Structure formats: structure tokens, C-alpha cells
Amino acid sequence: MSEESGEELTMESIYSIYLSMSMTFLEVHQRSPLEVGAIMNALAMTMYRTTLNEEEYERMCQTIYDNRHKIKTINPTAVDETPPPDTILH
């Protein structure tokens, strides 16, 4: 999937790509879920910090914290599925 192939990269398709890549680290490379999650979280927080102003960044952190109980577990057999609409919090 790429703009070169004429296919649009949607939030859902990017989510599926990251999920597939994460599952590869877990299953093929036998990496810890905590390791993979920590790296993804560090990258996400760095992107938020780089892109957002201070007030927006604080709101993003608060939104993540407020929605922490809405996070679902990963179904390892569903790597190619589209994420449920409430999976992407922000």
C-alpha cells in the first residue's frame, strides 16, 4: 500500500501495518511485548512532543490517560483485520 500504487493510506491501513510489524517482532524475532510496546510508545510521545505546542501536548497526554481503560487487547490471529472504530483514541 503506497501512494505510488494509487492506494490511499488511511488511519486504519496504517494501524494494520503497525500491528503486523509489531506481531512480526513478537512472533518471528521473539521480542517481549513490553519491549515492542515501549518503543512504539516512546516514538508516539516523541512525535506528539515534536508536533504539538505545550498546551496541545498536555491535552494529548490527558486524553491518553483518561482513555486508558478503553484500550483493548490484541487478538494475535486478527493481524489483517481493520481496527474497531474506538481503537484509535485521538
Buried (B, 14 or more C-beta within 10 A) or exposed (E): EEEEEEEEEEEBEEBBEEBEEBBEBBEEEEBEEEEBEEEBEEEEBEEBEEEBEEEEBEEBBEEBEEEEEEEEEEEEEEBEEEBEEEBEEE
